[in-house]
Structures are given as structure tokens and as C-alpha cells.
Amino acid sequence: MIKRRVLIMMKKFMMLGTGCVLTLVMGIGCSSKPDPSPEETALITNKTNGGFVASDDFAIDGNGGEILGDPFGQPPLRPDGFDGTIDDGSVADLFQPVYFDFDQFAIGANERSKISAVADFLKSKSEVRILIEGHCDWKGTPAYNKSLGDRRATSVRNFLIDHNIDPSRIEIASKGCEEANRVGTADDMRRDRKAKFLVLK
């Protein structure tokens, strides 16, 4: 009888010990994974269904959130080396900015007619080139907003290319949150989430 009780107690201790060891191993395994950075997680939750591009078409590096590669199959164009000058604005004012939802770079259905108007203008003026600037509101890190602005400009550029505009006539740049209104209303922030057009000579 005593031996039986001893055996039962030994089994209980062994089960308890095994459970403790498993808990310890699982805890070590979970704690060894570092927390992801904002740059690594921001795009995972930023998927869209109704636009031209999805966030998982892009990759972000670890040094400032620049795009690695181009989802449209062409190298992204930068304004650093373009040989044109920005017009005085008399023509650029004809174009309405393209607005985006918060933390999105897909072009909404109600914004596409604005880009179509730019495409029609470019078809009628074969000598004209344009610069598309991507802008963001002030929320988020500067690096993330710079990258998001680039995506917004690139998405608009892709729309124009799909409407038979020569890619060599389109430059893109990202302003990120550099020009964002940090003390404005929610409507001011909405107006900061945009891509705007400048005419190049």
C-alpha cells in the first residue's frame, strides 16, 4: 500500500517536472524572437483590394524605408538628376491633387478622373513632362512617410503609364511629411495625403 502511494506520488512529480520543463523551453523560444520594428510591420497591415498596387508588392530596407526594387517593373525615377525646370505654375494649377485614404497608396475610384485629365493633357502636349510629388500627413515616422509618399507618386505614375503616357515624361518625388500641417484639423490632414502634379519644361 505504501509502495503504491509512493509510486503515485513519483508519477505526479514526474508529470509536474515535465510540465515545468516544457513551459521553460517554450518561454525561452518565444523570448528569443526580437520585436519587429515599425518599418517591418507597417506594410503587413496596409493591404488594399481596390487600387493599382498592394503593399506586399514592395520591400523596405532597414535604413530609412526606401523602396527596394520597383513593383511596376521599371526603376523608380527621382528628381535629383532631371534636366527640366518647374513651370511657373499656371499650367500645374489646372491639375487637382489626387487624395488618398489614411496610410494608403491605392488610388480611389473617385480620384481616377483627375489622373485621366492629366493623361489627356499630356497626350495633347507631347513636349510636356511632369513631376508627381507624393505627400503624407504628419502621423508616422519620417522614414515611413517618405516611403509612403514614394508609393503614392509611383501609383499615380503607373496609372498614367497604363493610359499610354511615355514613362520618360514622368518624374516622381516623395515629400513625405515635410510639408504636412502639424497643427491642423482632421480635414487639413486629409488634404495632406495626396499626390500633386508639377509641369516640367
N, C-alpha and C positions, 0 to 999 in steps of 0.2 A: 504493500500500500504506500509506504514512504517512498519506495523507489519510483512508483508510478507518478507521485506528486512531483518528485524531483525531475523526472523526465518531462512532464508537462511544463514545469517552470523553465527548464532549459530551452524547450521549444519556443516558449513565449519570448525569452530573452534573445534567442537567435533571430526570431522574426522582427523584434524591435530593433536589434542591431542592424539587420539588413535594411530596414526602412530608413534608419538614420544615415547609413552609408549612401543609399540611393538619393536621399534628399541632399546630402552634402555634394555628391557628384553633379547632380542637376543644377544646384546653386552655383557651383564653380563654372559649369559650362555656360550658363546664362550670363554670368557676370563678366565672362571673358570677351563678350562682344561689345565693342565701343558704341556709344550712342551715335546715330547718324547726324551729320551736320545739316543745317537748313538747306544748303545747296544740294545735298543728296536727296532730300525728301520733298522739296518744294514741287518738283515736276511730277513726282509719282502721283500726287493727289490733284494734278491740274490737267486731267484728261477732258477732252471735249469731243462731242459727236457731230456737231453741225457745221464745223468750219473746214478750212482748207488744210489745216495741219493739226496733228495731235502732239501733245507734249512728249510722248515717248519716241517721237521721231528725232529727238535731239539728245545730245550728250553734253554734260557740263564738266569742265575741268576743275581742278581744286584751287586754282589761282586767280580768282576774280570772276568766275562764272562765264567765261567766253564759250561760244559755240564751238564744238569740235566737229568739223565736217558740216555739210550743208544738206538738209533734208530734200532740197529740190534738185540735187544732182549737179549743182554749179557752185563754184567758190563764192562765198559772200563778198559783196563789193563794199568797200569802205571809202569814205570821202577824203581820206588822207592824201591820195595822190591824184584826185581828179583835176583836169586842166581847165575846167569851166569856172565861171563866176556866177554867183547867185544874182538873179534878176532883181529889179527894184521892187518887186512885189506886186506890180499892177496886174500881172497875169496870175501869179500864185494866189491872189485873193479870190480868184474865181473858183478855186477848189475848196470844198468843205473838208474839214478834218474827218477822218474815219475813227469812230469811237469804239471802245472795247469794254466788255464787262470786266469786273474786278478780277485780277490775276488770270486773265485770259488773253489769248492772241488769235483765236479763231474769229473770222470775220462774220458778224451777224448778218442775217438776210436783209435787214433794213438798211445796212450800211453799204451794200454792194453796188447800189446805183451810183453812189458817189465816186467809186473807183471806175465804174463804167464810163462816167462822164470824163474822167481824166484820160482813159483809154481812147475815147472818141477824139479828144483834143489832140493827143499825141499822134493819132492817125492823120489828122488834118494838118499837123505842123511837123513835118518829118525832120526838121533841123533841130527841134527842141529836145532837150534832155531834162530829166527831173531828179531831184533828191527827195527821198522819202525818209522822214525823221520819225523814229519810234519814241514815244513818251510814256511815262508812268506817273501814278500818284506817289506820294511820299512814303507810303507803307512798304515795309520790306527793306532788306539791306541794299546799299548802293550797288553792290556787285550783282545781286539778283535782278534788281530793276534795270540795270544796264543790259543784262541778258534778255530780259522780258521785252524791253524796248526793241532790241535787235530782232526778236521773233515777230513782233508786231509789224515792223517795217518789212521784214522778209515775207511775211504772209501777204501783205499788200502787193509787194513786188511780184510774188508768184501769181496773184490774181491778174495783174497786168500782162505778164508773160502768157498766161492762159488765154488772154484776149488779143494775142498776136502782136504784142509790143516787143520790139527787139531788146533783149536783156542789156545790151551795151548802152542803151539810152536811160537806164535806171540805176541810180546810186542809192545806197541806203546808209543810214547812220542811226545810232541809238543815243538819245539824250538821257535815257534812264529817268531818274527823278531830279535831274539837275535844275529843271525849270518848274518843278511842281510847287503848288501853293500849299505851304505847310500850316497855314492858319485859316484856311478857307472852310466853306461848308461842304457837306456831302456832295452837293451839286458841283462845286468847284473841283472836288476830287474826281468826279465822273468826267469832267471836261479835260482833266489832265491825262486820262487814259486814252491815248489817241495815236494815230499816225497822221502826220501832216505833210503837205507837198510844197516843195520849193522848185521853181523853174531855174534851170541852168542854161547859160549861154554857151 
